[in-house]
Amino acid sequence: MSIVTLTGTVPITRKSGAPLARPDIDHIALTRNGVTIDQLVPTAPTFQFVDSSPLTGNDSYNAEVFTKDGFVSDPSNDAVITIVAADPAAAIGDLAAVVS
């Protein structure tokens, strides 16, 4: 089983360069492959999220900041990972049955 840990820095400015205080942030939405998987309220200058059920194949994560005054940031950069498919044991090829 794979686990993906995402980390990031909470912005301290708005897109215009104006200051942004942490209490002005409503939440940060985290997405995997374009689907929101969680929302978190930042309590520190950085955040961490653990995805304990990543999908097999290529997964692309990003985040958006939602402010309490109704604005949404541009999406973050993409954090892309690859989860290798499970590799189970080979099938038994010599199973036999005998009637006695």
ZADO-1210 file (C-alpha; in nm, 4 decimals, padded with zeros to 6 digits):
<atoms>
<atom x="00.0000" y="00.0000" z="00.0000" code="MET" pos="1"/>
<atom x="00.1308" y="00.3423" z="-00.0945" code="SER" pos="2"/>
<atom x="00.0876" y="00.6665" z="00.0969" code="ILE" pos="3"/>
<atom x="00.1389" y="01.0117" z="-00.0543" code="VAL" pos="4"/>
<atom x="00.2314" y="01.3060" z="00.1702" code="THR" pos="5"/>
<atom x="00.1641" y="01.6528" z="00.0316" code="LEU" pos="6"/>
<atom x="00.3241" y="01.9605" z="00.1859" code="THR" pos="7"/>
<atom x="00.2971" y="02.3273" z="00.0994" code="GLY" pos="8"/>
<atom x="00.3381" y="02.6824" z="00.2245" code="THR" pos="9"/>
<atom x="00.0285" y="02.8860" z="00.3046" code="VAL" pos="10"/>
<atom x="00.0360" y="03.2131" z="00.1047" code="PRO" pos="11"/>
<atom x="00.0874" y="03.5385" z="00.2952" code="ILE" pos="12"/>
<atom x="-00.0046" y="03.7654" z="00.0040" code="THR" pos="13"/>
<atom x="-00.2892" y="03.7979" z="-00.2393" code="ARG" pos="14"/>
<atom x="-00.2345" y="03.7833" z="-00.6156" code="LYS" pos="15"/>
<atom x="-00.2080" y="04.1659" z="-00.6181" code="SER" pos="16"/>
<atom x="00.0714" y="04.1534" z="-00.3592" code="GLY" pos="17"/>
<atom x="-00.1546" y="04.2806" z="-00.0784" code="ALA" pos="18"/>
<atom x="-00.1005" y="04.1045" z="00.2565" code="PRO" pos="19"/>
<atom x="-00.3088" y="03.7964" z="00.3373" code="LEU" pos="20"/>
<atom x="-00.3422" y="03.6937" z="00.7013" code="ALA" pos="21"/>
<atom x="-00.3986" y="03.3272" z="00.7847" code="ARG" pos="22"/>
<atom x="-00.7340" y="03.4070" z="00.9586" code="PRO" pos="23"/>
<atom x="-00.8531" y="03.5483" z="00.6223" code="ASP" pos="24"/>
<atom x="-00.8215" y="03.2011" z="00.4653" code="ILE" pos="25"/>
<atom x="-01.1358" y="02.9893" z="00.4816" code="ASP" pos="26"/>
<atom x="-00.9744" y="02.6673" z="00.3608" code="HIS" pos="27"/>
<atom x="-00.7363" y="02.5058" z="00.1177" code="ILE" pos="28"/>
<atom x="-00.8923" y="02.2541" z="-00.1231" code="ALA" pos="29"/>
<atom x="-00.6713" y="01.9638" z="-00.2295" code="LEU" pos="30"/>
<atom x="-00.7436" y="01.7832" z="-00.5543" code="THR" pos="31"/>
<atom x="-00.6228" y="01.4602" z="-00.7098" code="ARG" pos="32"/>
<atom x="-00.6720" y="01.4289" z="-01.0854" code="ASN" pos="33"/>
<atom x="-00.9134" y="01.7233" z="-01.0792" code="GLY" pos="34"/>
<atom x="-01.1374" y="01.5863" z="-00.8013" code="VAL" pos="35"/>
<atom x="-01.1413" y="01.7467" z="-00.4564" code="THR" pos="36"/>
<atom x="-01.0228" y="01.4910" z="-00.2011" code="ILE" pos="37"/>
<atom x="-01.0051" y="01.7102" z="00.1102" code="ASP" pos="38"/>
<atom x="-01.0278" y="02.0598" z="00.2500" code="GLN" pos="39"/>
<atom x="-00.8141" y="02.1830" z="00.5347" code="LEU" pos="40"/>
<atom x="-00.8007" y="02.4983" z="00.7435" code="VAL" pos="41"/>
<atom x="-00.4403" y="02.6156" z="00.7772" code="PRO" pos="42"/>
<atom x="-00.3195" y="02.6565" z="01.1350" code="THR" pos="43"/>
<atom x="00.0508" y="02.7088" z="01.0646" code="ALA" pos="44"/>
<atom x="00.2704" y="02.8662" z="00.7946" code="PRO" pos="45"/>
<atom x="00.2928" y="02.5285" z="00.6201" code="THR" pos="46"/>
<atom x="00.0476" y="02.2425" z="00.5770" code="PHE" pos="47"/>
<atom x="00.0702" y="01.8681" z="00.5343" code="GLN" pos="48"/>
<atom x="-00.1863" y="01.6222" z="00.4015" code="PHE" pos="49"/>
<atom x="-00.1585" y="01.2447" z="00.3785" code="VAL" pos="50"/>
<atom x="-00.3421" y="01.0630" z="00.1003" code="ASP" pos="51"/>
<atom x="-00.3654" y="00.7064" z="00.2264" code="SER" pos="52"/>
<atom x="-00.5573" y="00.5837" z="-00.0785" code="SER" pos="53"/>
<atom x="-00.3828" y="00.7139" z="-00.3924" code="PRO" pos="54"/>
<atom x="-00.4948" y="00.5738" z="-00.7251" code="LEU" pos="55"/>
<atom x="-00.2818" y="00.3356" z="-00.9302" code="THR" pos="56"/>
<atom x="-00.1036" y="00.5035" z="-01.2186" code="GLY" pos="57"/>
<atom x="-00.0181" y="00.8720" z="-01.2543" code="ASN" pos="58"/>
<atom x="-00.1784" y="01.1005" z="-00.9969" code="ASP" pos="59"/>
<atom x="-00.1673" y="01.4792" z="-01.0248" code="SER" pos="60"/>
<atom x="-00.2292" y="01.6809" z="-00.7076" code="TYR" pos="61"/>
<atom x="-00.2849" y="02.0531" z="-00.6682" code="ASN" pos="62"/>
<atom x="-00.4351" y="02.2984" z="-00.4202" code="ALA" pos="63"/>
<atom x="-00.6458" y="02.6140" z="-00.4261" code="GLU" pos="64"/>
<atom x="-00.6834" y="02.8709" z="-00.1481" code="VAL" pos="65"/>
<atom x="-01.0353" y="02.9935" z="-00.0647" code="PHE" pos="66"/>
<atom x="-01.0523" y="03.3202" z="00.1286" code="THR" pos="67"/>
<atom x="-01.3321" y="03.4191" z="00.3653" code="LYS" pos="68"/>
<atom x="-01.4238" y="03.7110" z="00.1378" code="ASP" pos="69"/>
<atom x="-01.5164" y="03.4672" z="-00.1407" code="GLY" pos="70"/>
<atom x="-01.2075" y="03.4667" z="-00.3617" code="PHE" pos="71"/>
<atom x="-01.0287" y="03.1580" z="-00.4940" code="VAL" pos="72"/>
<atom x="-00.6606" y="03.1458" z="-00.5839" code="SER" pos="73"/>
<atom x="-00.5265" y="03.0084" z="-00.9070" code="ASP" pos="74"/>
<atom x="-00.4451" y="02.6375" z="-00.8785" code="PRO" pos="75"/>
<atom x="-00.1032" y="02.5554" z="-00.7379" code="SER" pos="76"/>
<atom x="00.1625" y="02.3826" z="-00.9383" code="ASN" pos="77"/>
<atom x="00.0922" y="02.0153" z="-01.0067" code="ASP" pos="78"/>
<atom x="00.2628" y="01.7594" z="-00.7871" code="ALA" pos="79"/>
<atom x="00.2705" y="01.4429" z="-00.9986" code="VAL" pos="80"/>
<atom x="00.3485" y="01.0959" z="-00.8686" code="ILE" pos="81"/>
<atom x="00.3233" y="00.7451" z="-01.0094" code="THR" pos="82"/>
<atom x="00.1766" y="00.4593" z="-00.8083" code="ILE" pos="83"/>
<atom x="00.2852" y="00.1242" z="-00.9471" code="VAL" pos="84"/>
<atom x="00.0112" y="-00.1353" z="-00.9842" code="ALA" pos="85"/>
<atom x="00.0032" y="-00.4216" z="-00.7381" code="ALA" pos="86"/>
<atom x="00.2302" y="-00.7129" z="-00.8235" code="ASP" pos="87"/>
<atom x="00.0572" y="-01.0250" z="-00.6912" code="PRO" pos="88"/>
<atom x="00.1989" y="-01.3773" z="-00.7098" code="ALA" pos="89"/>
<atom x="00.1860" y="-01.5558" z="-01.0413" code="ALA" pos="90"/>
<atom x="-00.1118" y="-01.7872" z="-01.0929" code="ALA" pos="91"/>
<atom x="-00.0772" y="-02.1546" z="-01.0073" code="ILE" pos="92"/>
<atom x="-00.0449" y="-02.3325" z="-01.3396" code="GLY" pos="93"/>
<atom x="-00.0391" y="-02.6974" z="-01.2349" code="ASP" pos="94"/>
<atom x="-00.3510" y="-02.7423" z="-01.0212" code="LEU" pos="95"/>
<atom x="-00.4815" y="-03.0956" z="-01.0665" code="ALA" pos="96"/>
<atom x="-00.7810" y="-03.2937" z="-00.9415" code="ALA" pos="97"/>
<atom x="-00.8041" y="-03.6703" z="-00.8950" code="VAL" pos="98"/>
<atom x="-01.1192" y="-03.8701" z="-00.8237" code="VAL" pos="99"/>
<atom x="-01.0637" y="-04.1578" z="-00.5832" code="SER" pos="100"/>
</atoms>
